[in-house]
Amino acid sequence: MGRIHSIDTFSTVDGPGIRTVIFLQGCPLRCQYCHNPDTWSAASKAAHDYTANDLMKIIRRSIPYFQASGGGVTISGGEPLLQAEFVKELFTACQAEQISTAVDTSLYVTTTRLQEVLPVTDLFLADIKHMDSEKSLAITGLGNQMNIENLRYINDHQTRIWIRYVIAAGLSDDPEDVTALAYFVKTLDSVERIDLLPYHALGAHKWDLLGLDYKLHEIQPPSAQQMNDLAQIVRSITDKPVYWQ
Ligand code: SF4
């Protein structure tokens, strides 16, 4: 049984093609810019329990869209690898029906959890919060050691990776921050692309509704010029495609 926050049956921004995205409940991080703080608590009464069979019935409805677009299923969150056994069960069922599988994850989990899902995962949409562990701690509440180790582990097992990195003023937007990111990613042969994600405040109202203290009200999203400049830094260091949206 999986604890599910929500399901989006027609996403075009969570991996290749048209995808069914299943958001799992629970996350060990407390990112300052999180736009889904309602996924944090594993015990949230707003979440619902589904079996893998329940979800496969929903997923199968979109098979024609997957086939036409090169899409599939993405498991997101929250942090989906907190429910690694369930993800493994669901992805095993997907792959048995030739449905492509992706995990959108922070990788701030033990490698044991990652090992559960790796054999049945076609693509990792993997966050890097910050290359500096102290700055990672400031952004998320945890240092980045597990994140970096797990990225190397996936890379060593030749599984496809798309990197995601949020650009937020004063937290992760220094050119030196992005330079360190690029030099690290350059060492990972399995990384296919890098997505730089401009900070936005669209989830701030959820913090207010949950009675949480949103500390970034004063921060402005990066300009297009800044995003272009940072993307250019990454491109100058690694030959991997860099996108921002
Ligand atoms: S890892 Fe994702 S869901 Fe968890 S706190 Fe950070 S942004 Fe939010």
Boltz pocket constraint, residues with backbone or C-beta under 6 A from the ligand:
constraints:
  - pocket:
      binder: B
      contacts: [[A, 27], [A, 28], [A, 29], [A, 30], [A, 31], [A, 33], [A, 34], [A, 35], [A, 36], [A, 37], [A, 39], [A, 77], [A, 78], [A, 79], [A, 106]]
      max_distance: 6.0
